[in-house]
Amino acid sequence: MEAGALASAVVLMLTGTLVFVDAVEVLGRRLRLTSHATGALLAAAFTAFPETFIALVASLSSDSVRTEIGVASVLSAPSITLLLGFPVLAALGAVKGNPERVVPLYSAFAIGTALLPITTLLGSGVVRPVGLAYVAAYVPIAKRIVAEEGELMEGKELSIAERFTRVRHTSIAFTQAVAGLLLLTFSADQFISTVSLSSSPFAVAMVLSPLATCVEEVLVAFYWALRNKGDAAASLLAGENAIQATFVYGAGLLFTGAAPTPQGVSVVPVYVLAAVVLVLMLRLGAVRASGVVALLYGVYLFVWSRQLL
């Protein structure tokens, strides 16, 4: 596995996502969405594209290894945001606003993830309908997010493309988002091609895929926290997990047509435990104490790193 090619894929994926997020922040402001909705819906939806695109690109090939990597990218997606991002943000006292607002999102994540092992028992003809049901499950979650009251999103007036062209128009911001999307597609294909050369592609993808596809939303969340937008930061990470446990899981099933293996769903207990602990801590008002969940990321790395040996 060439380190240079993998690093190039990661850089392109990060660049594409950041271009995406910049446009989303501007679009959220112009749509007069709350900071919660901008983080939990728009930003979360757009930053969920990398892992979704890896699954999509993988499904376009008849190569079983690439399909395996596509499934791994979906299963590994929550590891960074759930086990590391939100807990560290909370431990640092950067989660502001109303922390309980994200409780329904983590509850949805726990339920969607807990049901995932059932798919390993399904026949191939049932996998895609179940995937569609997972995707549809995100609709009521999105409606609830939009209906939540709160302060409107504040921030950039112009997207990168608008500043470059010196023209303020929503179509330009949207075009910037499309450009980021195309870059994500290309980088996802490069990532899959590189990882598939390794001796243990599934395990490598479980460890490295989140670093390529999900670290950007953690960086954006910390960036928002530094700008005193802790509410949007927490909403982004929680919203990301909610969309991962519904739309992304569903898209993975739909695109690949393959249910995760028992080996793959071995991460489920760790994810569900993390989500349940976060829900309990947030309901008890012990926001900083929820940082203890970050210890589970060490467990996650230990389990999958052993399979690389």
Rosetta silent file (secondary structure, phi, psi, omega in degrees, C-alpha in Angstrom):
SEQUENCE: MEAGALASAVVLMLTGTLVFVDAVEVLGRRLRLTSHATGALLAAAFTAFPETFIALVASLSSDSVRTEIGVASVLSAPSITLLLGFPVLAALGAVKGNPERVVPLYSAFAIGTALLPITTLLGSGVVRPVGLAYVAAYVPIAKRIVAEEGELMEGKELSIAERFTRVRHTSIAFTQAVAGLLLLTFSADQFISTVSLSSSPFAVAMVLSPLATCVEEVLVAFYWALRNKGDAAASLLAGENAIQATFVYGAGLLFTGAAPTPQGVSVVPVYVLAAVVLVLMLRLGAVRASGVVALLYGVYLFVWSRQLL
SCORE:     score description
SCORE:     0.000 S_00000001
   1 L     0.000  119.861 -177.007    0.000    0.000    0.000 S_00000001
   2 L   -79.202  121.974 -178.383    1.638    3.256   -1.122 S_00000001
   3 H   -64.700  -36.969 -178.654    1.695    5.862    1.638 S_00000001
   4 H   -64.078  -44.008  179.792    1.966    8.700   -0.886 S_00000001
   5 H   -66.341  -39.316  179.283   -1.146    7.675   -2.807 S_00000001
   6 H   -66.284  -42.718  179.219   -3.113    7.195    0.415 S_00000001
   7 H   -63.127  -38.485  178.689   -2.002   10.592    1.745 S_00000001
   8 H   -63.108  -42.092  179.027   -2.995   12.193   -1.553 S_00000001
   9 H   -63.692  -41.742 -179.810   -6.475   10.643   -1.343 S_00000001
  10 H   -64.583  -43.866 -179.613   -6.903   11.855    2.236 S_00000001
  11 H   -62.320  -44.479  179.308   -5.802   15.407    1.355 S_00000001
  12 H   -63.728  -38.792 -179.628   -8.179   15.554   -1.607 S_00000001
  13 H   -66.785  -41.919  177.867  -11.030   14.220    0.525 S_00000001
  14 H   -64.153  -43.123 -179.990  -10.372   16.790    3.243 S_00000001
  15 H   -62.225  -46.307  179.571  -10.154   19.583    0.675 S_00000001
  16 H   -60.602  -40.545 -178.640  -13.396   18.535   -0.979 S_00000001
  17 H   -69.849  -40.943  179.703  -15.199   18.356    2.339 S_00000001
  18 H   -65.260  -36.546  175.448  -13.927   21.738    3.554 S_00000001
  19 H   -63.068  -40.882  177.315  -15.054   23.327    0.283 S_00000001
  20 H   -59.690  -53.310 -175.291  -18.413   21.671    0.913 S_00000001
  21 H   -61.892  -39.317  178.678  -18.698   22.860    4.524 S_00000001
  22 H   -58.194  -44.771  179.589  -17.802   26.429    3.638 S_00000001
  23 H   -67.212  -37.688 -178.646  -20.665   26.539    1.151 S_00000001
  24 H   -64.402  -40.142 -179.717  -23.043   24.858    3.608 S_00000001
  25 H   -61.946  -40.467  178.380  -22.413   27.441    6.315 S_00000001
  26 H   -68.333  -43.217  179.714  -23.301   30.219    3.886 S_00000001
  27 H   -64.269  -39.065  178.280  -26.368   28.363    2.606 S_00000001
  28 H   -61.960  -40.472  178.612  -27.539   27.706    6.159 S_00000001
  29 H   -64.073  -42.939 -177.543  -27.317   31.402    6.975 S_00000001
  30 H   -73.509  -25.470  175.936  -29.273   32.376    3.860 S_00000001
  31 L   -82.974   -1.433  179.255  -31.930   29.765    4.556 S_00000001
  32 L    57.438   44.617  175.532  -32.273   31.337    8.015 S_00000001
  33 L   -86.214  154.377  175.901  -31.678   28.047    9.780 S_00000001
  34 E   -70.973  164.875  177.590  -30.798   27.934   13.471 S_00000001
  35 H   -62.620  -33.823  177.747  -27.242   27.112   14.508 S_00000001
  36 H   -64.357  -47.191 -179.132  -28.572   23.727   15.682 S_00000001
  37 H   -67.758  -38.021  178.483  -30.158   22.982   12.299 S_00000001
  38 H   -62.790  -42.106 -179.973  -27.113   24.239   10.389 S_00000001
  39 H   -75.406  -51.866 -172.956  -24.845   21.948   12.392 S_00000001
  40 H   -76.128  -22.964 -176.631  -27.092   18.917   12.896 S_00000001
  41 H  -110.165  -68.676 -174.505  -28.706   18.948    9.454 S_00000001
  42 H   -64.389  -58.043 -177.331  -26.849   20.831    6.727 S_00000001
  43 H   -62.794  -42.329 -179.062  -23.248   20.444    7.885 S_00000001
  44 H   -64.191  -42.132 -179.209  -23.817   16.906    9.153 S_00000001
  45 H   -64.126  -45.591 -178.076  -25.528   15.828    5.947 S_00000001
  46 H   -69.425  -39.496 -179.354  -22.844   17.240    3.711 S_00000001
  47 H   -75.909   -7.463  174.747  -19.906   15.950    5.781 S_00000001
  48 L   -83.621   -5.340 -177.597  -21.475   12.489    5.716 S_00000001
  49 H   -64.879  -38.306 -176.970  -20.871   12.377    1.960 S_00000001
  50 H   -55.887  -53.514 -179.006  -17.284   10.984    2.061 S_00000001
  51 H   -65.419  -32.024  178.056  -18.133    7.660    3.728 S_00000001
  52 H   -67.990  -38.523 -178.985  -21.318    7.463    1.653 S_00000001
  53 H   -72.066  -31.948  175.401  -19.359    8.031   -1.543 S_00000001
  54 H   -61.726  -42.791  177.977  -16.811    5.373   -0.703 S_00000001
  55 H   -64.665  -40.350 -179.463  -19.712    2.913   -0.433 S_00000001
  56 H   -65.110  -49.755 -178.831  -21.223    4.253   -3.680 S_00000001
  57 H   -63.006  -38.761  179.145  -17.975    4.089   -5.658 S_00000001
  58 H   -62.303  -35.485 -177.134  -17.265    0.622   -4.254 S_00000001
  59 H   -71.003  -17.271 -178.894  -20.672   -0.587   -5.439 S_00000001
  60 L   -79.917   -5.559  179.649  -19.854    0.383   -9.037 S_00000001
  61 L  -112.111  150.313  177.336  -17.234   -2.351   -9.152 S_00000001
  62 L   -87.995   -0.731 -179.195  -17.732   -6.110   -9.225 S_00000001
  63 L   -71.855  121.566 -177.801  -14.584   -6.508   -7.134 S_00000001
  64 H   -65.504  -30.595  179.641  -15.518   -8.099   -3.784 S_00000001
  65 H   -65.640  -41.508  179.738  -12.565   -6.412   -2.054 S_00000001
  66 H   -67.004  -37.469  175.909  -13.816   -2.978   -3.031 S_00000001
  67 H   -62.765  -39.742  178.731  -17.299   -3.874   -1.770 S_00000001
  68 H   -60.560  -41.542  179.495  -15.696   -4.980    1.497 S_00000001
  69 H   -68.150  -37.131  177.998  -13.979   -1.596    1.805 S_00000001
  70 H   -62.068  -42.749  177.623  -17.263    0.185    1.069 S_00000001
  71 H   -64.390  -41.843 -179.358  -18.969   -1.679    3.926 S_00000001
  72 H   -63.896  -36.797 -179.160  -16.031   -0.920    6.246 S_00000001
  73 H   -64.223  -33.859  179.084  -16.187    2.797    5.455 S_00000001
  74 H   -73.996  -45.182 -176.816  -19.829    2.881    6.588 S_00000001
  75 H   -68.765  -31.582 -176.047  -19.285    0.815    9.753 S_00000001
  76 H   -87.129  -11.927 -172.970  -16.202    2.741   10.840 S_00000001
  77 L   -53.517  -44.158 -176.480  -17.649    6.215   10.241 S_00000001
  78 H   -71.834  -11.296 -171.531  -18.929    6.891   13.796 S_00000001
  79 H   -58.755  -41.824 -177.626  -15.640    5.960   15.477 S_00000001
  80 H   -76.424  -47.738 -175.163  -14.082    9.431   15.242 S_00000001
  81 H   -72.667  -42.529 -176.673  -17.162   11.588   15.859 S_00000001
  82 H   -79.865  -46.657 -173.141  -18.853    9.449   18.530 S_00000001
  83 H   -87.662  -15.614 -175.942  -15.901    7.998   20.412 S_00000001
  84 H  -129.149  -52.269 -173.956  -13.532   10.953   20.137 S_00000001
  85 H   -57.084  -64.823 -177.053  -15.014   14.170   18.757 S_00000001
  86 H   -64.403  -44.991 -179.898  -17.967   14.873   21.053 S_00000001
  87 H   -58.052  -43.038  179.644  -16.394   13.407   24.236 S_00000001
  88 H   -67.098  -42.216  177.974  -13.247   15.535   23.880 S_00000001
  89 H   -59.096  -42.986 -179.794  -15.307   18.626   23.058 S_00000001
  90 H   -67.353  -43.070 -178.858  -17.446   17.990   26.149 S_00000001
  91 H   -62.349  -30.612  179.739  -14.448   17.312   28.407 S_00000001
  92 L   -83.270   -1.810  179.992  -12.953   20.657   27.388 S_00000001
  93 L    74.881   21.843 -177.090  -16.163   22.440   28.335 S_00000001
  94 L   -90.873   -5.391  178.727  -16.769   23.533   24.749 S_00000001
  95 L   -83.079  109.933 -175.803  -20.323   22.139   24.522 S_00000001
  96 L  -111.366 -175.557  178.081  -22.507   25.203   24.989 S_00000001
  97 L    73.754 -134.750 -179.159  -26.168   26.091   24.639 S_00000001
  98 L  -109.984   93.479 -176.399  -28.637   23.350   25.510 S_00000001
  99 H   -57.267  -30.801 -178.142  -26.726   20.022   25.577 S_00000001
 100 H   -66.565  -13.364  179.599  -29.956   18.045   26.007 S_00000001
 101 H   -62.744  -27.671 -177.656  -30.945   19.143   22.509 S_00000001
 102 H   -91.378   -3.974 -179.733  -28.653   16.477   21.090 S_00000001
 103 H   -57.101  -47.308  178.633  -30.018   13.672   23.312 S_00000001
 104 H   -59.999  -30.413 -179.941  -32.670   12.581   20.725 S_00000001
 105 H   -70.230  -41.946  177.854  -29.933   12.405   18.096 S_00000001
 106 H   -72.014  -30.569  175.490  -27.772   10.086   20.183 S_00000001
 107 H   -65.033  -42.843  177.792  -30.852    8.049   21.100 S_00000001
 108 H   -63.051  -38.774  178.483  -31.599    7.609   17.388 S_00000001
 109 H   -62.971  -45.351 -178.500  -27.998    6.579   16.809 S_00000001
 110 H   -60.411  -42.629 -178.375  -28.156    3.953   19.570 S_00000001
 111 H   -68.188  -49.542 -178.860  -31.364    2.440   18.171 S_00000001
 112 H   -60.513  -38.919 -179.373  -30.263    2.417   14.524 S_00000001
 113 H   -73.981  -39.335 -179.898  -26.895    0.900   15.389 S_00000001
 114 H   -61.960  -30.576 -179.227  -28.314   -1.697   17.794 S_00000001
 115 L   -81.662  -14.174 -173.698  -30.576   -3.014   15.017 S_00000001
 116 H   -59.407  -40.429 -179.363  -27.738   -3.306   12.492 S_00000001
 117 H   -57.667  -23.582  179.389  -26.594   -6.859   13.463 S_00000001
 118 H   -61.116  -30.617 -177.479  -30.024   -8.139   12.381 S_00000001
 119 H   -64.954  -22.142  179.445  -29.035   -7.397    8.772 S_00000001
 120 H   -69.200  -15.886 -178.446  -26.373  -10.126    8.942 S_00000001
 121 H   -95.173   -5.428 -174.611  -29.209  -12.665    9.128 S_00000001
 122 L   -85.514  152.740  174.241  -31.035  -11.382    6.058 S_00000001
 123 L   -75.953  161.893 -176.705  -30.976  -12.859    2.586 S_00000001
 124 H   -60.244  -29.600 -178.186  -29.430  -10.862   -0.256 S_00000001
 125 H   -74.971  -12.570 -177.444  -32.860   -9.999   -1.661 S_00000001
 126 H  -102.330  -14.337 -173.991  -33.905   -8.228    1.554 S_00000001
 127 H   -60.654  -47.709 -176.659  -30.771   -6.161    2.143 S_00000001
 128 H   -67.777  -41.394  174.718  -31.652   -3.280   -0.172 S_00000001
 129 H   -59.663  -37.870  177.179  -35.262   -2.857    1.096 S_00000001
 130 H   -65.986  -39.406  176.757  -33.884   -2.715    4.643 S_00000001
 131 H   -59.812  -41.443  178.445  -31.353   -0.149    3.445 S_00000001
 132 H   -63.449  -37.679  178.422  -34.202    1.938    2.050 S_00000001
 133 H   -64.997  -39.118  177.126  -35.981    1.725    5.419 S_00000001
 134 H   -62.923  -44.923  179.250  -32.834    2.986    7.159 S_00000001
 135 H   -61.234  -44.481 -179.304  -32.606    5.916    4.739 S_00000001
 136 H   -64.023  -28.675 -179.135  -36.302    6.751    5.260 S_00000001
 137 L   -64.121  -18.943 -179.631  -35.779    6.708    9.035 S_00000001
 138 H   -76.996  -21.729 -176.252  -33.714    9.877    8.706 S_00000001
 139 H   -58.735  -53.160  179.079  -36.682   11.901    7.410 S_00000001
 140 H   -63.370  -30.557  177.195  -38.481   12.345   10.785 S_00000001
 141 H   -65.608  -44.363  179.345  -35.138   13.104   12.442 S_00000001
 142 H   -63.080  -40.786  179.164  -34.462   15.856    9.899 S_00000001
 143 H   -62.560  -40.526 -179.872  -37.959   17.294   10.393 S_00000001
 144 H   -64.713  -40.583 -179.978  -37.442   17.417   14.145 S_00000001
 145 H   -61.421  -46.223 -178.873  -34.110   19.213   13.724 S_00000001
 146 H   -64.806  -34.992 -176.860  -35.646   21.880   11.489 S_00000001
 147 H   -74.647  -18.096 -179.421  -38.576   22.352   13.877 S_00000001
 148 L   -62.987  134.178  176.842  -36.265   23.016   16.861 S_00000001
 149 L   -84.257  156.115  179.019  -36.256   26.656   17.918 S_00000001
 150 L   167.495 -178.121 -179.765  -33.022   28.512   18.554 S_00000001
 151 L   -73.460  143.553  178.525  -30.721   31.313   17.498 S_00000001
 152 E   -67.970  151.103 -179.950  -30.137   31.788   13.797 S_00000001
 153 L   -66.669  132.804  175.700  -26.761   30.775   12.414 S_00000001
 154 L  -114.225  153.003  178.431  -24.243   33.579   12.294 S_00000001
 155 L   155.687 -141.797 -173.045  -21.047   33.606   10.311 S_00000001
 156 L   -63.451  140.022  175.602  -19.720   34.093    6.826 S_00000001
 157 L   -85.898  -33.902 -175.091  -21.631   36.252    4.391 S_00000001
 158 L  -125.908  146.929  175.668  -19.872   34.896    1.314 S_00000001
 159 L   -80.748  170.929  178.642  -18.559   31.506    0.273 S_00000001
 160 H   -57.601  -44.596 -178.619  -15.011   31.001   -1.004 S_00000001
 161 H   -64.637  -37.469  179.308  -16.272   31.000   -4.594 S_00000001
 162 H   -69.344  -37.166  177.082  -18.261   34.204   -4.058 S_00000001
 163 H   -67.601  -36.460 -179.513  -15.257   35.957   -2.557 S_00000001
 164 H   -69.251  -43.658 -177.749  -13.131   34.792   -5.472 S_00000001
 165 H   -85.149  -13.767 -177.737  -15.634   35.883   -8.139 S_00000001
 166 L    61.323   31.177  177.350  -16.730   38.966   -6.137 S_00000001
 167 L  -128.506  127.338  179.470  -20.333   38.061   -6.914 S_00000001
 168 L   -97.198  107.755  178.008  -22.866   37.287   -4.201 S_00000001
 169 L  -155.458  135.830 -177.710  -25.359   34.712   -5.435 S_00000001
 170 H   -60.000  -31.701  179.889  -26.697   31.524   -3.865 S_00000001
 171 H   -63.420  -30.546  179.151  -26.169   29.633   -7.126 S_00000001
 172 H   -71.465  -41.313  176.826  -22.433   30.249   -6.814 S_00000001
 173 H   -63.201  -39.644  178.824  -22.387   28.836   -3.285 S_00000001
 174 H   -65.576  -41.280  178.202  -24.361   25.839   -4.540 S_00000001
 175 H   -62.139  -37.106  176.812  -21.902   25.369   -7.430 S_00000001
 176 H   -62.170  -39.926  178.297  -19.074   25.389   -4.909 S_00000001
 177 H   -63.585  -40.487  178.514  -20.837   22.590   -3.037 S_00000001
 178 H   -64.153  -40.155  178.601  -21.133   20.586   -6.271 S_00000001
 179 H   -61.676  -41.302  176.836  -17.413   21.108   -6.960 S_00000001
 180 H   -62.916  -37.408  179.306  -16.623   19.750   -3.519 S_00000001
 181 H   -62.959  -43.397  179.118  -18.877   16.793   -4.255 S_00000001
 182 H   -64.935  -38.537  178.149  -16.995   15.959   -7.464 S_00000001
 183 H   -65.207  -37.277  177.454  -13.685   16.164   -5.626 S_00000001
 184 H   -63.848  -40.038  179.808  -15.027   13.782   -3.001 S_00000001
 185 H   -61.349  -46.475 -179.467  -16.024   11.288   -5.691 S_00000001
 186 H   -64.126  -46.188 -177.330  -12.548   11.278   -7.201 S_00000001
 187 H   -68.769  -32.663  177.242  -10.758   11.031   -3.862 S_00000001
 188 H   -63.415  -41.294  178.905  -13.080    8.235   -2.674 S_00000001
 189 H   -64.843  -40.516  179.617  -12.140    6.150   -5.714 S_00000001
 190 H   -65.776  -39.553  179.934   -8.438    6.811   -5.096 S_00000001
 191 H   -62.850  -46.482 -179.584   -8.792    5.844   -1.436 S_00000001
 192 H   -61.999  -43.769 -178.727  -10.514    2.550   -2.290 S_00000001
 193 H   -62.091  -38.154 -178.518   -7.930    1.662   -4.944 S_00000001
 194 H   -72.764  -47.237 -178.004   -5.061    2.271   -2.521 S_00000001
 195 H   -64.994  -32.974 -177.271   -6.527    0.450    0.489 S_00000001
 196 L   -66.344  -12.500  179.010   -7.494   -2.568   -1.634 S_00000001
 197 L   -81.902  -12.416 -177.751   -3.784   -3.242   -2.204 S_00000001
 198 L   -77.311  163.595 -178.771   -3.227   -4.059    1.472 S_00000001
 199 L   -75.001  -25.127  179.302   -3.228   -7.611    2.860 S_00000001
 200 L  -129.019   70.939 -173.304   -6.124   -6.844    5.254 S_00000001
 201 H   -58.496  -37.525 -178.274   -8.255   -4.273    3.395 S_00000001
 202 H   -65.708  -48.253 -179.385  -11.277   -4.508    5.722 S_00000001
 203 H   -65.017  -41.050  178.213   -9.255   -3.961    8.913 S_00000001
 204 H   -61.386  -43.606  179.805   -7.179   -1.181    7.304 S_00000001
 205 H   -64.940  -36.659  179.647  -10.365    0.568    6.172 S_00000001
 206 H   -63.862  -30.683 -179.859  -11.887    0.249    9.661 S_00000001
 207 H   -89.286  -45.606 -172.416   -8.869    2.115   11.100 S_00000001
 208 H   -90.527  -30.818 -177.322   -7.993    4.552    8.314 S_00000001
 209 H   -55.579  -44.580  178.898  -11.316    5.286    6.618 S_00000001
 210 H   -61.528  -32.193  179.184  -12.662    7.449    9.511 S_00000001
 211 H   -68.271  -28.004  179.302   -9.462    9.493    9.437 S_00000001
 212 H   -86.688  -31.766 -170.335  -10.112   10.198    5.764 S_00000001
 213 H  -108.490  -21.405 -172.162  -13.871   10.708    5.922 S_00000001
 214 L  -122.130  -11.067 -178.648  -14.827   11.953    9.397 S_00000001
 215 H   -67.148  -25.128 -177.925  -11.933   13.901   10.876 S_00000001
 216 H   -66.056  -38.348  178.930  -13.046   16.978    8.941 S_00000001
 217 H   -69.765  -29.439  175.111  -16.320   17.329   10.850 S_00000001
 218 H   -66.839  -42.585  178.475  -14.390   17.050   14.111 S_00000001
 219 H   -63.971  -41.916  178.573  -12.097   19.843   12.934 S_00000001
 220 H   -63.670  -41.004  179.403  -15.075   21.953   11.868 S_00000001
 221 H   -61.739  -43.856  178.985  -16.736   21.337   15.251 S_00000001
 222 H   -68.499  -33.874  176.174  -13.622   22.474   17.119 S_00000001
 223 H   -63.423  -43.960  176.939  -13.341   25.467   14.794 S_00000001
 224 H   -64.286  -39.328  179.506  -16.918   26.426   15.629 S_00000001
 225 H   -62.229  -40.678  178.335  -16.214   25.890   19.339 S_00000001
 226 H   -65.690  -24.265  178.069  -13.245   28.264   19.155 S_00000001
 227 L   -95.085   20.704  179.185  -15.576   30.837   17.599 S_00000001
 228 L    60.784   34.677  176.142  -17.976   30.473   20.551 S_00000001
 229 L  -116.727   50.967 -177.760  -20.413   28.409   18.509 S_00000001
 230 H   -61.040  -30.752  178.936  -20.419   25.438   20.853 S_00000001
 231 H   -63.685  -47.015  179.420  -24.106   24.793   20.168 S_00000001
 232 H   -66.413  -35.949 -179.461  -23.455   24.343   16.445 S_00000001
 233 H   -63.479  -48.796  179.215  -20.343   22.268   17.192 S_00000001
 234 H   -63.984  -39.938 -179.561  -22.211   19.807   19.421 S_00000001
 235 H   -65.105  -37.632  178.964  -25.114   19.672   16.970 S_00000001
 236 H   -61.389  -49.173 -177.161  -22.782   18.877   14.085 S_00000001
 237 H   -67.573  -42.971  178.770  -21.206   15.895   15.830 S_00000001
 238 H   -68.211  -41.380  178.595  -24.495   14.553   17.211 S_00000001
 239 H   -64.603  -35.447  177.129  -26.278   15.177   13.911 S_00000001
 240 H   -61.858  -44.048  179.616  -23.464   13.414   12.082 S_00000001
 241 H   -66.670  -36.879  178.237  -23.956   10.318   14.232 S_00000001
 242 H   -63.910  -41.310 -179.549  -27.726   10.403   13.713 S_00000001
 243 H   -73.648  -29.842  177.555  -27.330   10.523    9.952 S_00000001
 244 H   -66.865  -37.500 -176.718  -24.651    7.806   10.075 S_00000001
 245 H   -82.967   -0.367  178.403  -26.987    5.428   11.934 S_00000001
 246 H  -127.922  -77.586 -175.257  -29.814    5.959    9.454 S_00000001
 247 H   -63.006  -47.837 -176.353  -29.004    7.441    6.042 S_00000001
 248 H   -68.428  -45.872  175.667  -25.354    6.314    5.803 S_00000001
 249 H   -56.597  -46.129 -178.702  -26.006    2.783    7.081 S_00000001
 250 H   -63.240  -42.436  179.280  -28.953    2.589    4.687 S_00000001
 251 H   -62.695  -38.461  178.204  -26.977    3.945    1.755 S_00000001
 252 H   -61.361  -43.511  178.147  -24.284    1.359    2.418 S_00000001
 253 H   -67.039  -40.522 -179.293  -26.850   -1.443    2.276 S_00000001
 254 H   -66.114  -48.207 -174.500  -28.517    0.036   -0.803 S_00000001
 255 H   -70.988  -47.359 -175.497  -25.339    0.673   -2.786 S_00000001
 256 H   -84.310  -25.616 -177.298  -23.368   -2.476   -1.983 S_00000001
 257 L    67.454   14.416 -177.322  -26.323   -4.852   -1.639 S_00000001
 258 L  -122.031  132.192  175.859  -24.255   -6.618    1.005 S_00000001
 259 L   -77.604  149.579  177.415  -25.033   -6.972    4.685 S_00000001
 260 L   -63.842  149.391  178.842  -22.136   -6.392    7.094 S_00000001
 261 L   -78.750  162.907  174.761  -20.334   -9.499    8.270 S_00000001
 262 L   -54.889  -34.052  176.755  -20.346  -10.644   11.918 S_00000001
 263 L   -62.735  -41.514 -178.331  -16.779   -9.329   12.044 S_00000001
 264 H   -66.912  -43.759 -176.858  -17.981   -5.919   10.907 S_00000001
 265 H   -78.790    5.129  175.485  -20.857   -5.584   13.367 S_00000001
 266 H   -65.233  -15.149  178.439  -18.502   -6.431   16.230 S_00000001
 267 H   -80.355  -14.790 -174.311  -18.169   -2.656   16.642 S_00000001
 268 H   -56.663  -48.711 -179.709  -21.863   -2.324   17.498 S_00000001
 269 H   -57.021  -38.167  179.452  -21.591   -2.953   21.275 S_00000001
 270 H   -66.007  -45.115  179.720  -18.904   -0.270   21.584 S_00000001
 271 H   -62.940  -46.784 -177.687  -20.961    2.265   19.617 S_00000001
 272 H   -64.705  -42.902  177.952  -24.190    1.563   21.497 S_00000001
 273 H   -59.612  -43.933  179.587  -22.453    1.730   24.884 S_00000001
 274 H   -60.826  -46.162 -178.784  -20.896    5.070   23.945 S_00000001
 275 H   -64.381  -41.828 -179.915  -24.226    6.528   22.804 S_00000001
 276 H   -64.251  -43.018  178.649  -26.061    5.314   25.928 S_00000001
 277 H   -62.335  -42.081  178.773  -23.387    6.793   28.226 S_00000001
 278 H   -62.283  -44.177  179.268  -23.588   10.123   26.382 S_00000001
 279 H   -60.062  -46.726 -178.914  -27.390   10.195   26.691 S_00000001
 280 H   -63.856  -45.544 -178.973  -27.241    9.453   30.422 S_00000001
 281 H   -63.610  -41.620 -179.224  -24.492   12.001   31.110 S_00000001
 282 H   -68.420  -38.681  178.814  -26.255   14.733   29.150 S_00000001
 283 H   -68.426  -31.170  178.950  -29.580   14.075   30.869 S_00000001
 284 L   -83.276   -6.093 -179.627  -27.864   14.222   34.259 S_00000001
 285 L    80.343    8.349 -179.999  -26.188   17.489   33.330 S_00000001
 286 L   -92.750   64.175 -173.592  -22.722   15.928   33.682 S_00000001
 287 L   -61.668  -48.859 -177.962  -21.573   17.194   30.294 S_00000001
 288 H   -63.597  -34.276 -179.301  -17.847   17.249   31.012 S_00000001
 289 H   -64.358  -20.337  179.726  -17.968   13.770   32.542 S_00000001
 290 H   -67.330   -9.599  176.722  -19.125   12.408   29.168 S_00000001
 291 H   -62.019  -16.935  178.977  -15.513   12.793   28.099 S_00000001
 292 H   -61.438  -22.568  179.970  -14.958    9.330   29.605 S_00000001
 293 H   -61.710  -25.854 -179.366  -16.434    7.914   26.374 S_00000001
 294 H   -59.539  -23.339  178.139  -13.148    8.814   24.643 S_00000001
 295 H   -62.962  -28.593 -179.441  -11.594    5.799   26.391 S_00000001
 296 H   -69.383  -21.347  177.378  -13.685    3.585   24.125 S_00000001
 297 H   -66.576  -34.937  175.965  -11.800    4.923   21.097 S_00000001
 298 H   -63.525  -38.698  177.146   -8.716    3.237   22.513 S_00000001
 299 H   -63.061  -44.594  179.821  -10.668   -0.023   22.692 S_00000001
 300 H   -58.101  -48.820 -179.241  -11.762    0.438   19.075 S_00000001
 301 H   -64.744  -39.251 -179.602   -8.197    0.994   17.857 S_00000001
 302 H   -61.546  -45.559 -177.735   -6.878   -1.940   19.894 S_00000001
 303 H   -61.390  -48.593 -174.660   -9.419   -4.356   18.418 S_00000001
 304 H   -81.883  -27.896  176.228   -8.828   -3.435   14.793 S_00000001
 305 H   -65.783  -34.276  178.779   -5.080   -2.844   15.078 S_00000001
 306 H   -62.132  -31.965 -177.929   -4.666   -6.424   16.300 S_00000001
 307 L   -77.742   -8.557  177.456   -6.224   -7.662   13.069 S_00000001
 308 L   -89.714  -13.502 -176.994   -3.547   -5.846   11.083 S_00000001
 309 L   -79.182    0.000    0.000   -0.758   -7.818   12.770 S_00000001
